[in-house]
Amino acid sequence: MQDIQHILDSINVQARQFFGQGKVANYIPALAEVAADQFSIAVHTVDGQTYSSGDDQARFSIQSVSKVLTLTLALRHHGDDLWQRVGKEPSGTAFNSLAQLEFEKGIPRNPFINAGALVVCDALVGRVSAPVYQMLETARLLAGNEKILINKKVADSEYLHRHRNAAMAHLMKSFNNFNCDVDQVLKAYFSYCAIEMTGMELAKTFSYLAHQGVCVQSGRRMLSAKQTQQMNSLLFTSGLYDAAGDFAFRVGIPGKSGVGGGIIGIVPGQFTVCVWSPALNEYGNSVAGLQALEMLAEKMNISML
Ligand SMILES: NC(=O)CC[C@H](N)C(=O)O
């Protein structure tokens, strides 16, 4: 549809007006080197149409967006048992907060904050023989590109500055909610975060969430229809951490952000969208990306409720 391309092109122009606001993540030194003034938007429809605008050839670190894929793979191996180890409630705290873990006996509030993703990663690492290879192969299959890679420099940089994530993992181990070797799980987790994709590859990767669990590209079933609906519900309530309510208010769709500046959004039955711009607000969400999704929701008249 010419219309969608037109809308994305106009959002690309408008979103760039927010350059200069926010800051590129610097607590992971390798990410701090990324140029802030970049923006892309990509839409992938459930009938396989693709539209993109802006710096759409640039690859970026998917960071916490990978938590959605980790949860998907872990659910495939563990099913509903996984929910005994991780909650389903919004945390209301920062993505890397440790505070609740102590009070809530090592059970993270949800799978999209770091503590939750680490438990999910632990569950996955405990079940598969080559967890990093399997994740990369899955990402390549879903995105439709064999050449997708993990940026080792970013993964190593995260490992070097792992103390907060390591503290969460050890705290959960003290509550018997962490089975594998902490270092092994952290390395897998950082490798997942350091996968690099274009916005279109990321939009394609999550096509199954808009398509009742079946990847549009490959036809592969990733989740049951019911699990897909549950995943989208959790993304709606917790995908943007302690800014999930604001995102629901402004955009109104399930979404997941990462500190690389990417945000995916899902409109079930219609399309997935990925926006990217590296400068982040105080919650760790892309400033221009949020503005772009708000514009998209308005221009395309997206309404989930
Ligand atoms: N919100 C994010 O994208 C955080 C991911 C990052 N790798 C971390 O563990 O801190």
The ligand as an SDF file (V2000), in Angstrom:
LIG
                    3D

 10  9  0  0  0  0  0  0  0  0999 V2000
   16.9750   -2.7020   28.8080 N   0  0  0  0  0  0  0  0  0  0  0  0
   17.9290   -3.3280   28.1730 C   0  0  0  0  0  0  0  0  0  0  0  0
   17.9910   -3.3630   26.9480 O   0  0  0  0  0  0  0  0  0  0  0  0
   18.9810   -3.9450   29.0570 C   0  0  0  0  0  0  0  0  0  0  0  0
   19.8160   -4.9790   28.3980 C   0  0  0  0  0  0  0  0  0  0  0  0
   21.2440   -4.9350   28.8240 C   0  0  0  0  0  0  0  0  0  0  0  0
   21.9760   -5.9240   28.0970 N   0  0  0  0  0  0  0  0  0  0  0  0
   21.3900   -5.1610   30.3190 C   0  0  0  0  0  0  0  0  0  0  0  0
   21.4590   -6.2760   30.7350 O   0  0  0  0  0  0  0  0  0  0  0  0
   21.4530   -4.2500   31.0780 O   0  0  0  0  0  0  0  0  0  0  0  0
  1  2  1  0
  2  3  2  0
  2  4  1  0
  4  5  1  0
  5  6  1  0
  6  7  1  0
  6  8  1  0
  8  9  2  0
  8 10  1  0
M  END
$$$$
